[in-house]
Amino acid sequence: MTTITLVQGDITRQSVDAVVNAANSSLLGGGGVDGAIHRRGGPAILADCRRLRASQYGKGLPTGRAVATTAGELDARWVIHTVGPVYQVSGGDPDLLASCYRASLEVADELGARTVAFPAISTGAYGWPMADAARIAVEAVRTARTAVEEVRFVLFDEQAYQVFAELIG
Ligand code: AR6
């Protein structure tokens, strides 16, 4: 049974087995959560990402997939990088967004991670409206078959926290 918890704050300050990164397919860093994770986690994370690009992810990590690296100096054992879909004028693909959560939990299971912190994937630079993204995120986690005991959504601001709080009840 997976318990969903909510925290308002910075995902890089969480003490968990795995922190999920809202990455891009290059795996080589960016802004938002990605920038914060690499800044606080230090160069070991990027070194692992470069190794992944040099081996099985030569073309980058496809949208909706997930892969783990060290967590460097974060208070976690692993960072699980996933690539959310970009929200276009025409909308976004909800299955791909749900896939980010499911794939990350599958990687967590392979690693043996029991506590996993997620950001609200795709709701920053990738433009997904928070209410819709939150609904998809919570539904994906609730329906996932996983041994992860705690999924902690870490929301940066009060408004995002409230959106998730209404869904979790
Ligand atoms: N802790 C928790 N949440 C955060 C933090 C933080 N430290 N910083 C931002 N957020 P984003 P995306 C929130 O842009 O939309 C990067 O450049 C933020 O307010 O990090 O999936 C990557 O390299 C928002 O609600 O991820 C990609 O190119 C949510 O986290 C691209 O951005 C996600 O915002 C991915 O865009």
Backbone and ligand atoms as CSV (ligand in chain L), in Angstrom:
chain,resi,resn,atom,element,x,y,z
A,1,MET,N,N,0.849,-1.205,0.000
A,1,MET,CA,C,0.000,0.000,0.000
A,1,MET,C,C,0.883,1.254,0.000
A,2,THR,N,N,0.685,2.076,-0.987
A,2,THR,CA,C,1.500,3.289,-1.094
A,2,THR,C,C,0.771,4.454,-0.430
A,3,THR,N,N,1.465,5.148,0.446
A,3,THR,CA,C,0.901,6.350,1.060
A,3,THR,C,C,1.374,7.567,0.274
A,4,ILE,N,N,0.437,8.441,-0.054
A,4,ILE,CA,C,0.794,9.680,-0.734
A,4,ILE,C,C,0.858,10.792,0.306
A,5,THR,N,N,1.990,11.495,0.338
A,5,THR,CA,C,2.128,12.638,1.238
A,5,THR,C,C,2.457,13.887,0.420
A,6,LEU,N,N,2.216,15.034,1.025
A,6,LEU,CA,C,2.441,16.320,0.351
A,6,LEU,C,C,3.337,17.201,1.204
A,7,VAL,N,N,4.246,17.884,0.548
A,7,VAL,CA,C,5.120,18.845,1.223
A,7,VAL,C,C,5.216,20.075,0.330
A,8,GLN,N,N,5.147,21.237,0.951
A,8,GLN,CA,C,5.446,22.444,0.190
A,8,GLN,C,C,6.912,22.773,0.437
A,9,GLY,N,N,7.692,22.898,-0.632
A,9,GLY,CA,C,9.100,23.220,-0.436
A,9,GLY,C,C,9.968,22.844,-1.609
A,10,ASP,N,N,11.247,22.681,-1.296
A,10,ASP,CA,C,12.281,22.442,-2.305
A,10,ASP,C,C,12.595,20.947,-2.343
A,11,ILE,N,N,12.446,20.347,-3.497
A,11,ILE,CA,C,12.635,18.888,-3.597
A,11,ILE,C,C,14.074,18.483,-3.276
A,12,THR,N,N,15.026,19.392,-3.457
A,12,THR,CA,C,16.421,19.038,-3.196
A,12,THR,C,C,16.730,18.975,-1.696
A,13,ARG,N,N,15.772,19.375,-0.866
A,13,ARG,CA,C,15.949,19.334,0.595
A,13,ARG,C,C,15.311,18.101,1.214
A,14,GLN,N,N,14.777,17.222,0.395
A,14,GLN,CA,C,14.055,16.068,0.931
A,14,GLN,C,C,15.011,14.944,1.300
A,15,SER,N,N,14.638,14.241,2.337
A,15,SER,CA,C,15.383,13.076,2.771
A,15,SER,C,C,14.554,11.849,2.399
A,16,VAL,N,N,14.915,11.219,1.306
A,16,VAL,CA,C,14.146,10.097,0.751
A,16,VAL,C,C,15.118,9.115,0.084
A,17,ASP,N,N,14.618,7.964,-0.313
A,17,ASP,CA,C,15.493,7.031,-1.046
A,17,ASP,C,C,15.776,7.574,-2.450
A,18,ALA,N,N,14.742,8.073,-3.112
A,18,ALA,CA,C,14.926,8.555,-4.490
A,18,ALA,C,C,14.189,9.868,-4.710
A,19,VAL,N,N,14.877,10.774,-5.393
A,19,VAL,CA,C,14.301,12.053,-5.796
A,19,VAL,C,C,14.088,11.986,-7.304
A,20,VAL,N,N,12.888,12.322,-7.750
A,20,VAL,CA,C,12.619,12.315,-9.197
A,20,VAL,C,C,12.919,13.690,-9.777
A,21,ASN,N,N,13.647,13.677,-10.885
A,21,ASN,CA,C,14.009,14.913,-11.585
A,21,ASN,C,C,13.125,15.104,-12.809
A,22,ALA,N,N,12.570,16.317,-12.935
A,22,ALA,CA,C,11.832,16.691,-14.163
A,22,ALA,C,C,12.865,17.146,-15.182
A,23,ALA,N,N,13.455,16.176,-15.852
A,23,ALA,CA,C,14.595,16.428,-16.736
A,23,ALA,C,C,14.139,16.743,-18.154
A,24,ASN,N,N,15.098,16.888,-19.042
A,24,ASN,CA,C,14.795,16.906,-20.482
A,24,ASN,C,C,15.570,15.761,-21.116
A,25,SER,N,N,15.282,15.453,-22.376
A,25,SER,CA,C,15.811,14.212,-22.932
A,25,SER,C,C,17.331,14.225,-23.077
A,26,SER,N,N,17.952,15.395,-23.033
A,26,SER,CA,C,19.421,15.425,-23.124
A,26,SER,C,C,20.074,14.837,-21.880
A,27,LEU,N,N,19.364,14.871,-20.759
A,27,LEU,CA,C,19.879,14.437,-19.449
A,27,LEU,C,C,21.063,15.279,-18.986
A,28,LEU,N,N,21.308,16.391,-19.628
A,28,LEU,CA,C,22.517,17.161,-19.320
A,28,LEU,C,C,22.227,18.432,-18.540
A,29,GLY,N,N,21.052,18.518,-17.961
A,29,GLY,CA,C,20.750,19.642,-17.082
A,29,GLY,C,C,19.851,20.676,-17.725
A,30,GLY,N,N,19.407,21.614,-16.901
A,30,GLY,CA,C,18.489,22.658,-17.361
A,30,GLY,C,C,18.129,23.553,-16.199
A,31,GLY,N,N,16.954,24.152,-16.241
A,31,GLY,CA,C,16.515,25.036,-15.157
A,31,GLY,C,C,15.582,24.305,-14.210
A,32,GLY,N,N,14.806,25.055,-13.445
A,32,GLY,CA,C,13.773,24.485,-12.581
A,32,GLY,C,C,14.311,23.414,-11.640
A,33,VAL,N,N,13.557,22.342,-11.501
A,33,VAL,CA,C,13.937,21.221,-10.639
A,33,VAL,C,C,15.288,20.651,-11.079
A,34,ASP,N,N,15.443,20.506,-12.378
A,34,ASP,CA,C,16.662,19.935,-12.961
A,34,ASP,C,C,17.894,20.741,-12.531
A,35,GLY,N,N,17.817,22.035,-12.690
A,35,GLY,CA,C,18.932,22.894,-12.302
A,35,GLY,C,C,19.221,22.794,-10.817
A,36,ALA,N,N,18.161,22.786,-10.017
A,36,ALA,CA,C,18.323,22.735,-8.560
A,36,ALA,C,C,18.962,21.416,-8.125
A,37,ILE,N,N,18.543,20.316,-8.739
A,37,ILE,CA,C,19.094,18.999,-8.384
A,37,ILE,C,C,20.581,18.929,-8.724
A,38,HIS,N,N,20.939,19.390,-9.904
A,38,HIS,CA,C,22.364,19.333,-10.277
A,38,HIS,C,C,23.199,20.288,-9.423
A,39,ARG,N,N,22.631,21.438,-9.077
A,39,ARG,CA,C,23.373,22.393,-8.231
A,39,ARG,C,C,23.650,21.808,-6.858
A,40,ARG,N,N,22.606,21.324,-6.228
A,40,ARG,CA,C,22.774,20.841,-4.859
A,40,ARG,C,C,23.398,19.447,-4.816
A,41,GLY,N,N,23.130,18.643,-5.834
A,41,GLY,CA,C,23.647,17.264,-5.841
A,41,GLY,C,C,25.103,17.178,-6.258
A,42,GLY,N,N,25.575,18.200,-6.967
A,42,GLY,CA,C,26.983,18.220,-7.356
A,42,GLY,C,C,27.258,17.454,-8.650
A,43,PRO,N,N,28.532,17.447,-9.069
A,43,PRO,CA,C,28.916,16.962,-10.404
A,43,PRO,C,C,28.777,15.458,-10.612
A,44,ALA,N,N,28.645,14.688,-9.550
A,44,ALA,CA,C,28.547,13.229,-9.718
A,44,ALA,C,C,27.290,12.851,-10.515
A,45,ILE,N,N,26.232,13.648,-10.361
A,45,ILE,CA,C,24.981,13.329,-11.073
A,45,ILE,C,C,25.183,13.533,-12.580
A,46,LEU,N,N,25.786,14.658,-12.927
A,46,LEU,CA,C,26.027,14.935,-14.348
A,46,LEU,C,C,26.988,13.904,-14.945
A,47,ALA,N,N,27.968,13.485,-14.166
A,47,ALA,CA,C,28.914,12.477,-14.657
A,47,ALA,C,C,28.174,11.178,-14.988
A,48,ASP,N,N,27.242,10.776,-14.124
A,48,ASP,CA,C,26.429,9.585,-14.399
A,48,ASP,C,C,25.560,9.797,-15.639
A,49,CYS,N,N,24.980,10.996,-15.746
A,49,CYS,CA,C,24.126,11.293,-16.909
A,49,CYS,C,C,24.942,11.201,-18.198
A,50,ARG,N,N,26.145,11.718,-18.167
A,50,ARG,CA,C,27.008,11.643,-19.363
A,50,ARG,C,C,27.315,10.188,-19.719
A,51,ARG,N,N,27.504,9.362,-18.700
A,51,ARG,CA,C,27.751,7.935,-18.971
A,51,ARG,C,C,26.531,7.293,-19.620
A,52,LEU,N,N,25.348,7.688,-19.170
A,52,LEU,CA,C,24.124,7.137,-19.784
A,52,LEU,C,C,24.013,7.568,-21.245
A,53,ARG,N,N,24.367,8.839,-21.515
A,53,ARG,CA,C,24.323,9.323,-22.902
A,53,ARG,C,C,25.356,8.608,-23.772
A,54,ALA,N,N,26.453,8.199,-23.149
A,54,ALA,CA,C,27.515,7.525,-23.913
A,54,ALA,C,C,27.210,6.036,-24.088
A,55,SER,N,N,26.202,5.532,-23.382
A,55,SER,CA,C,25.889,4.104,-23.494
A,55,SER,C,C,24.484,3.900,-24.032
A,56,GLN,N,N,23.537,3.500,-23.174
A,56,GLN,CA,C,22.226,3.079,-23.721
A,56,GLN,C,C,21.312,4.219,-24.153
A,57,TYR,N,N,21.635,5.463,-23.803
A,57,TYR,CA,C,20.759,6.577,-24.191
A,57,TYR,C,C,21.486,7.578,-25.087
A,58,GLY,N,N,22.125,7.050,-26.112
A,58,GLY,CA,C,22.879,7.885,-27.056
A,58,GLY,C,C,22.035,8.983,-27.670
A,59,LYS,N,N,20.757,8.695,-27.897
A,59,LYS,CA,C,19.866,9.702,-28.492
A,59,LYS,C,C,19.092,10.460,-27.423
A,60,GLY,N,N,19.398,10.226,-26.182
A,60,GLY,CA,C,18.680,10.889,-25.095
A,60,GLY,C,C,17.595,10.000,-24.539
A,61,LEU,N,N,17.007,10.455,-23.424
A,61,LEU,CA,C,15.938,9.688,-22.765
A,61,LEU,C,C,14.596,10.101,-23.365
A,62,PRO,N,N,13.850,9.155,-23.927
A,62,PRO,CA,C,12.562,9.521,-24.531
A,62,PRO,C,C,11.550,10.041,-23.501
A,63,THR,N,N,10.651,10.877,-23.942
A,63,THR,CA,C,9.563,11.390,-23.101
A,63,THR,C,C,8.777,10.224,-22.501
A,64,GLY,N,N,8.486,10.336,-21.195
A,64,GLY,CA,C,7.675,9.310,-20.531
A,64,GLY,C,C,8.477,8.172,-19.942
A,65,ARG,N,N,9.792,8.179,-20.185
A,65,ARG,CA,C,10.642,7.110,-19.637
A,65,ARG,C,C,11.412,7.621,-18.426
A,66,ALA,N,N,12.110,6.722,-17.728
A,66,ALA,CA,C,12.826,7.100,-16.514
A,66,ALA,C,C,14.100,6.287,-16.386
A,67,VAL,N,N,15.112,6.907,-15.790
A,67,VAL,CA,C,16.391,6.231,-15.577
A,67,VAL,C,C,17.041,6.802,-14.313
A,68,ALA,N,N,17.790,5.958,-13.601
A,68,ALA,CA,C,18.374,6.393,-12.320
A,68,ALA,C,C,19.858,6.706,-12.434
A,69,THR,N,N,20.294,7.633,-11.590
A,69,THR,CA,C,21.716,7.901,-11.378
A,69,THR,C,C,21.947,7.989,-9.871
A,70,THR,N,N,23.206,8.195,-9.525
A,70,THR,CA,C,23.520,8.549,-8.136
A,70,THR,C,C,22.770,9.830,-7.763
A,71,ALA,N,N,22.620,10.053,-6.458
A,71,ALA,CA,C,22.040,11.319,-6.001
A,71,ALA,C,C,23.137,12.281,-5.539
A,72,GLY,N,N,24.396,11.914,-5.740
A,72,GLY,CA,C,25.485,12.812,-5.367
A,72,GLY,C,C,25.377,13.228,-3.915
A,73,GLU,N,N,25.388,14.527,-3.695
A,73,GLU,CA,C,25.368,15.042,-2.325
A,73,GLU,C,C,23.966,15.305,-1.779
A,74,LEU,N,N,22.946,14.927,-2.522
A,74,LEU,CA,C,21.588,15.055,-1.981
A,74,LEU,C,C,21.404,14.044,-0.848
A,75,ASP,N,N,20.422,14.291,0.003
A,75,ASP,CA,C,20.136,13.361,1.094
A,75,ASP,C,C,19.204,12.264,0.571
A,76,ALA,N,N,19.715,11.511,-0.403
A,76,ALA,CA,C,18.948,10.463,-1.085
A,76,ALA,C,C,19.972,9.499,-1.673
A,77,ARG,N,N,19.493,8.333,-2.076
A,77,ARG,CA,C,20.433,7.371,-2.680
A,77,ARG,C,C,20.468,7.505,-4.189
A,78,TRP,N,N,19.341,7.848,-4.768
A,78,TRP,CA,C,19.269,7.932,-6.224
A,78,TRP,C,C,18.475,9.159,-6.678
A,79,VAL,N,N,18.823,9.623,-7.876
A,79,VAL,CA,C,17.943,10.524,-8.610
A,79,VAL,C,C,17.367,9.716,-9.767
A,80,ILE,N,N,16.058,9.769,-9.903
A,80,ILE,CA,C,15.401,9.118,-11.039
A,80,ILE,C,C,14.999,10.225,-12.010
A,81,HIS,N,N,15.611,10.219,-13.185
A,81,HIS,CA,C,15.352,11.265,-14.169
A,81,HIS,C,C,14.220,10.817,-15.085
A,82,THR,N,N,13.261,11.684,-15.279
A,82,THR,CA,C,12.186,11.381,-16.224
A,82,THR,C,C,11.916,12.622,-17.056
A,83,VAL,N,N,11.375,12.410,-18.239
A,83,VAL,CA,C,11.149,13.525,-19.167
A,83,VAL,C,C,9.654,13.682,-19.390
A,84,GLY,N,N,9.108,14.786,-18.884
A,84,GLY,CA,C,7.691,15.054,-19.063
A,84,GLY,C,C,7.398,15.548,-20.474
A,85,PRO,N,N,6.142,15.399,-20.895
A,85,PRO,CA,C,5.739,15.943,-22.193
A,85,PRO,C,C,5.537,17.455,-22.109
A,86,VAL,N,N,5.840,18.129,-23.203
A,86,VAL,CA,C,5.602,19.579,-23.300
A,86,VAL,C,C,4.118,19.801,-23.566
A,87,TYR,N,N,3.536,20.759,-22.865
A,87,TYR,CA,C,2.134,21.122,-23.107
A,87,TYR,C,C,2.094,22.119,-24.259
A,88,GLN,N,N,1.441,21.721,-25.334
A,88,GLN,CA,C,1.396,22.548,-26.547
A,88,GLN,C,C,0.112,23.372,-26.564
A,89,VAL,N,N,-0.012,24.258,-27.537
A,89,VAL,CA,C,-1.258,25.017,-27.708
A,89,VAL,C,C,-2.427,24.040,-27.844
A,90,SER,N,N,-2.167,22.923,-28.513
A,90,SER,CA,C,-3.205,21.911,-28.732
A,90,SER,C,C,-3.407,21.011,-27.515
A,91,GLY,N,N,-2.647,21.216,-26.446
A,91,GLY,CA,C,-2.755,20.376,-25.259
A,91,GLY,C,C,-1.519,19.508,-25.107
A,92,GLY,N,N,-1.622,18.515,-24.240
A,92,GLY,CA,C,-0.494,17.611,-24.011
A,92,GLY,C,C,-1.014,16.192,-23.971
A,93,ASP,N,N,-0.095,15.229,-24.049
A,93,ASP,CA,C,-0.511,13.829,-24.046
A,93,ASP,C,C,-0.552,13.325,-22.597
A,94,PRO,N,N,-1.756,13.137,-22.039
A,94,PRO,CA,C,-1.857,12.742,-20.632
A,94,PRO,C,C,-1.248,11.372,-20.351
A,95,ASP,N,N,-1.258,10.482,-21.365
A,95,ASP,CA,C,-0.666,9.155,-21.155
A,95,ASP,C,C,0.838,9.257,-20.950
A,96,LEU,N,N,1.461,10.180,-21.676
A,96,LEU,CA,C,2.911,10.356,-21.513
A,96,LEU,C,C,3.237,10.941,-20.146
A,97,LEU,N,N,2.396,11.856,-19.680
A,97,LEU,CA,C,2.638,12.421,-18.346
A,97,LEU,C,C,2.444,11.340,-17.278
A,98,ALA,N,N,1.392,10.556,-17.393
A,98,ALA,CA,C,1.166,9.447,-16.448
A,98,ALA,C,C,2.322,8.461,-16.510
A,99,SER,N,N,2.837,8.243,-17.699
A,99,SER,CA,C,3.947,7.314,-17.897
A,99,SER,C,C,5.189,7.736,-17.119
A,100,CYS,N,N,5.413,9.042,-16.995
A,100,CYS,CA,C,6.565,9.520,-16.205
A,100,CYS,C,C,6.495,8.992,-14.779
A,101,TYR,N,N,5.306,9.057,-14.187
A,101,TYR,CA,C,5.138,8.605,-12.795
A,101,TYR,C,C,5.260,7.082,-12.714
A,102,ARG,N,N,4.603,6.393,-13.633
A,102,ARG,CA,C,4.659,4.921,-13.607
A,102,ARG,C,C,6.079,4.417,-13.843
A,103,ALA,N,N,6.741,4.978,-14.861
A,103,ALA,CA,C,8.107,4.529,-15.191
A,103,ALA,C,C,9.061,4.831,-14.041
A,104,SER,N,N,8.887,5.973,-13.398
A,104,SER,CA,C,9.761,6.322,-12.262
A,104,SER,C,C,9.552,5.339,-11.113
A,105,LEU,N,N,8.308,4.956,-10.875
A,105,LEU,CA,C,8.033,3.997,-9.798
A,105,LEU,C,C,8.570,2.608,-10.151
A,106,GLU,N,N,8.554,2.259,-11.434
A,106,GLU,CA,C,9.148,0.976,-11.855
A,106,GLU,C,C,10.643,0.976,-11.583
A,107,VAL,N,N,11.301,2.080,-11.918
A,107,VAL,CA,C,12.743,2.181,-11.642
A,107,VAL,C,C,12.975,2.127,-10.130
A,108,ALA,N,N,12.138,2.816,-9.370
A,108,ALA,CA,C,12.260,2.789,-7.907
A,108,ALA,C,C,12.146,1.353,-7.392
A,109,ASP,N,N,11.227,0.597,-7.939
A,109,ASP,CA,C,11.070,-0.801,-7.526
A,109,ASP,C,C,12.317,-1.618,-7.852
A,110,GLU,N,N,12.868,-1.394,-9.042
A,110,GLU,CA,C,14.086,-2.126,-9.424
A,110,GLU,C,C,15.229,-1.813,-8.460
A,111,LEU,N,N,15.275,-0.576,-7.998
A,111,LEU,CA,C,16.352,-0.155,-7.095
A,111,LEU,C,C,16.097,-0.590,-5.654
A,112,GLY,N,N,14.849,-0.843,-5.332
A,112,GLY,CA,C,14.483,-1.123,-3.949
A,112,GLY,C,C,14.192,0.133,-3.151
A,113,ALA,N,N,13.912,1.236,-3.818
A,113,ALA,CA,C,13.576,2.493,-3.125
A,113,ALA,C,C,12.186,2.372,-2.509
A,114,ARG,N,N,12.071,2.820,-1.269
A,114,ARG,CA,C,10.778,2.733,-0.581
A,114,ARG,C,C,10.124,4.099,-0.387
A,115,THR,N,N,10.919,5.161,-0.456
A,115,THR,CA,C,10.370,6.517,-0.344
A,115,THR,C,C,10.851,7.315,-1.559
A,116,VAL,N,N,9.898,7.925,-2.245
A,116,VAL,CA,C,10.216,8.611,-3.500
A,116,VAL,C,C,9.560,9.988,-3.505
A,117,ALA,N,N,10.368,11.017,-3.783
A,117,ALA,CA,C,9.839,12.389,-3.881
A,117,ALA,C,C,9.685,12.785,-5.339
A,118,PHE,N,N,8.490,13.257,-5.673
A,118,PHE,CA,C,8.212,13.718,-7.041
A,118,PHE,C,C,7.938,15.224,-7.043
A,119,PRO,N,N,8.424,15.914,-8.077
A,119,PRO,CA,C,7.923,17.271,-8.327
A,119,PRO,C,C,6.661,17.165,-9.185
A,120,ALA,N,N,6.023,18.297,-9.444
A,120,ALA,CA,C,4.873,18.305,-10.366
A,120,ALA,C,C,5.434,18.406,-11.783
A,121,ILE,N,N,5.684,17.227,-12.345
A,121,ILE,CA,C,6.361,17.124,-13.647
A,121,ILE,C,C,5.575,17.877,-14.732
A,122,SER,N,N,6.295,18.576,-15.567
A,122,SER,CA,C,5.776,19.311,-16.742
A,122,SER,C,C,5.029,20.602,-16.414
A,123,THR,N,N,4.939,20.967,-15.128
A,123,THR,CA,C,4.126,22.150,-14.793
A,123,THR,C,C,4.925,23.455,-14.738
A,124,GLY,N,N,6.212,23.387,-15.065
A,124,GLY,CA,C,7.030,24.600,-15.078
A,124,GLY,C,C,7.327,25.000,-16.510
A,125,ALA,N,N,8.575,24.813,-16.913
A,125,ALA,CA,C,9.001,25.187,-18.262
A,125,ALA,C,C,8.141,24.511,-19.331
A,126,TYR,N,N,7.629,23.324,-19.032
A,126,TYR,CA,C,6.867,22.584,-20.044
A,126,TYR,C,C,5.386,22.957,-20.097
A,127,GLY,N,N,4.951,23.855,-19.201
A,127,GLY,CA,C,3.694,24.572,-19.401
A,127,GLY,C,C,2.385,23.870,-19.105
A,128,TRP,N,N,2.430,22.724,-18.440
A,128,TRP,CA,C,1.163,21.990,-18.214
A,128,TRP,C,C,0.370,22.687,-17.099
A,129,PRO,N,N,-0.915,22.929,-17.291
A,129,PRO,CA,C,-1.722,23.556,-16.230
A,129,PRO,C,C,-1.729,22.685,-14.962
A,130,MET,N,N,-1.506,23.325,-13.824
A,130,MET,CA,C,-1.285,22.589,-12.573
A,130,MET,C,C,-2.444,21.657,-12.226
A,131,ALA,N,N,-3.678,22.122,-12.343
A,131,ALA,CA,C,-4.810,21.302,-11.892
A,131,ALA,C,C,-4.889,20.000,-12.687
A,132,ASP,N,N,-4.691,20.098,-13.991
A,132,ASP,CA,C,-4.768,18.919,-14.843
A,132,ASP,C,C,-3.583,17.993,-14.582
A,133,ALA,N,N,-2.400,18.575,-14.475
A,133,ALA,CA,C,-1.191,17.772,-14.234
A,133,ALA,C,C,-1.287,17.061,-12.882
A,134,ALA,N,N,-1.840,17.742,-11.886
A,134,ALA,CA,C,-1.961,17.150,-10.552
A,134,ALA,C,C,-2.920,15.957,-10.585
A,135,ARG,N,N,-4.031,16.116,-11.267
A,135,ARG,CA,C,-5.017,15.031,-11.381
A,135,ARG,C,C,-4.369,13.798,-12.030
A,136,ILE,N,N,-3.628,14.024,-13.102
A,136,ILE,CA,C,-2.961,12.923,-13.815
A,136,ILE,C,C,-1.907,12.268,-12.910
A,137,ALA,N,N,-1.164,13.096,-12.190
A,137,ALA,CA,C,-0.095,12.591,-11.319
A,137,ALA,C,C,-0.671,11.706,-10.211
A,138,VAL,N,N,-1.696,12.200,-9.547
A,138,VAL,CA,C,-2.271,11.463,-8.414
A,138,VAL,C,C,-2.918,10.164,-8.899
A,139,GLU,N,N,-3.625,10.234,-10.002
A,139,GLU,CA,C,-4.257,9.038,-10.572
A,139,GLU,C,C,-3.192,7.999,-10.961
A,140,ALA,N,N,-2.119,8.436,-11.574
A,140,ALA,CA,C,-1.049,7.512,-12.009
A,140,ALA,C,C,-0.433,6.820,-10.798
A,141,VAL,N,N,-0.203,7.567,-9.732
A,141,VAL,CA,C,0.409,6.968,-8.538
A,141,VAL,C,C,-0.575,6.030,-7.847
A,142,ARG,N,N,-1.837,6.463,-7.757
A,142,ARG,CA,C,-2.839,5.623,-7.073
A,142,ARG,C,C,-3.057,4.294,-7.771
A,143,THR,N,N,-2.906,4.260,-9.072
A,143,THR,CA,C,-3.192,3.034,-9.818
A,143,THR,C,C,-1.935,2.219,-10.113
A,144,ALA,N,N,-0.781,2.725,-9.698
A,144,ALA,CA,C,0.472,2.004,-9.973
A,144,ALA,C,C,0.597,0.795,-9.046
A,145,ARG,N,N,1.135,-0.284,-9.591
A,145,ARG,CA,C,1.457,-1.454,-8.761
A,145,ARG,C,C,2.928,-1.326,-8.401
A,146,THR,N,N,3.178,-0.973,-7.173
A,146,THR,CA,C,4.548,-0.676,-6.759
A,146,THR,C,C,4.747,-1.051,-5.300
A,147,ALA,N,N,5.997,-1.355,-4.973
A,147,ALA,CA,C,6.355,-1.636,-3.578
A,147,ALA,C,C,6.785,-0.363,-2.843
A,148,VAL,N,N,6.780,0.765,-3.533
A,148,VAL,CA,C,7.138,2.030,-2.884
A,148,VAL,C,C,6.123,2.326,-1.786
A,149,GLU,N,N,6.628,2.636,-0.595
A,149,GLU,CA,C,5.739,2.835,0.558
A,149,GLU,C,C,5.240,4.268,0.675
A,150,GLU,N,N,6.095,5.218,0.325
A,150,GLU,CA,C,5.676,6.622,0.378
A,150,GLU,C,C,6.023,7.333,-0.926
A,151,VAL,N,N,5.015,7.907,-1.541
A,151,VAL,CA,C,5.228,8.845,-2.641
A,151,VAL,C,C,4.963,10.234,-2.086
A,152,ARG,N,N,5.996,11.062,-2.101
A,152,ARG,CA,C,5.888,12.416,-1.547
A,152,ARG,C,C,5.900,13.420,-2.696
A,153,PHE,N,N,4.779,14.078,-2.881
A,153,PHE,CA,C,4.766,15.160,-3.876
A,153,PHE,C,C,5.312,16.411,-3.207
A,154,VAL,N,N,6.321,16.996,-3.822
A,154,VAL,CA,C,6.950,18.194,-3.254
A,154,VAL,C,C,6.617,19.370,-4.165
A,155,LEU,N,N,5.780,20.251,-3.635
A,155,LEU,CA,C,5.250,21.363,-4.434
A,155,LEU,C,C,5.931,22.653,-4.004
A,156,PHE,N,N,6.351,23.375,-5.020
A,156,PHE,CA,C,7.200,24.531,-4.768
A,156,PHE,C,C,6.438,25.671,-4.096
A,157,ASP,N,N,5.202,25.886,-4.504
A,157,ASP,CA,C,4.489,27.038,-3.942
A,157,ASP,C,C,3.140,26.631,-3.353
A,158,GLU,N,N,2.592,27.565,-2.611
A,158,GLU,CA,C,1.341,27.355,-1.869
A,158,GLU,C,C,0.182,26.960,-2.794
A,159,GLN,N,N,0.129,27.604,-3.947
A,159,GLN,CA,C,-0.966,27.336,-4.877
A,159,GLN,C,C,-0.923,25.891,-5.383
A,160,ALA,N,N,0.259,25.433,-5.763
A,160,ALA,CA,C,0.407,24.053,-6.240
A,160,ALA,C,C,0.090,23.075,-5.111
A,161,TYR,N,N,0.540,23.413,-3.923
A,161,TYR,CA,C,0.273,22.557,-2.765
A,161,TYR,C,C,-1.234,22.407,-2.553
A,162,GLN,N,N,-1.967,23.526,-2.649
A,162,GLN,CA,C,-3.423,23.491,-2.446
A,162,GLN,C,C,-4.118,22.629,-3.491
A,163,VAL,N,N,-3.643,22.720,-4.729
A,163,VAL,CA,C,-4.245,21.914,-5.808
A,163,VAL,C,C,-4.105,20.423,-5.479
A,164,PHE,N,N,-2.911,20.027,-5.062
A,164,PHE,CA,C,-2.692,18.620,-4.706
A,164,PHE,C,C,-3.473,18.247,-3.447
A,165,ALA,N,N,-3.522,19.146,-2.491
A,165,ALA,CA,C,-4.201,18.855,-1.224
A,165,ALA,C,C,-5.681,18.562,-1.467
A,166,GLU,N,N,-6.286,19.266,-2.389
A,166,GLU,CA,C,-7.708,19.012,-2.673
A,166,GLU,C,C,-7.914,17.621,-3.263
A,167,LEU,N,N,-6.940,17.151,-4.031
A,167,LEU,CA,C,-7.065,15.822,-4.649
A,167,LEU,C,C,-6.789,14.710,-3.652
A,168,ILE,N,N,-5.867,14.949,-2.742
A,168,ILE,CA,C,-5.470,13.893,-1.802
A,168,ILE,C,C,-6.498,13.808,-0.668
A,169,GLY,N,N,-7.066,14.940,-0.292
A,169,GLY,CA,C,-8.121,14.980,0.724
A,169,GLY,C,C,-7.608,14.828,2.141
L,1,AR6,N1,N,11.519,21.895,-5.765
L,1,AR6,C1,C,10.246,21.536,-6.053
L,1,AR6,N2,N,9.571,21.998,-7.122
L,1,AR6,C2,C,10.218,22.881,-7.920
L,1,AR6,C3,C,11.545,23.298,-7.691
L,1,AR6,C4,C,12.212,22.768,-6.546
L,1,AR6,N3,N,13.474,23.093,-6.235
L,1,AR6,N4,N,11.897,24.177,-8.678
L,1,AR6,C5,C,10.819,24.306,-9.489
L,1,AR6,N5,N,9.807,23.534,-9.036
L,1,AR6,P1,P,10.214,22.478,-14.123
L,1,AR6,P2,P,9.100,20.859,-16.320
L,1,AR6,C6,C,8.461,23.323,-9.598
L,1,AR6,O1,O,10.331,23.653,-15.034
L,1,AR6,O2,O,7.934,21.744,-16.469
L,1,AR6,C7,C,14.111,22.150,-17.062
L,1,AR6,O3,O,14.860,23.156,-17.681
L,1,AR6,C8,C,7.978,24.326,-10.617
L,1,AR6,O4,O,7.382,25.437,-9.964
L,1,AR6,O5,O,11.349,22.159,-13.214
L,1,AR6,O6,O,8.900,19.361,-16.352
L,1,AR6,C9,C,14.441,20.765,-17.600
L,1,AR6,O7,O,15.796,20.654,-17.960
L,1,AR6,C10,C,6.968,23.506,-11.403
L,1,AR6,O8,O,5.691,23.487,-10.746
L,1,AR6,O9,O,9.958,21.100,-14.975
L,1,AR6,C11,C,13.526,20.643,-18.791
L,1,AR6,O10,O,14.104,21.236,-19.938
L,1,AR6,C12,C,7.523,22.083,-11.349
L,1,AR6,O11,O,8.507,22.089,-10.312
L,1,AR6,C13,C,12.300,21.410,-18.374
L,1,AR6,O12,O,12.743,22.350,-17.398
L,1,AR6,C14,C,8.177,21.603,-12.632
L,1,AR6,O13,O,8.872,22.684,-13.265
L,1,AR6,C15,C,11.261,20.510,-17.734
L,1,AR6,O14,O,10.108,21.272,-17.462
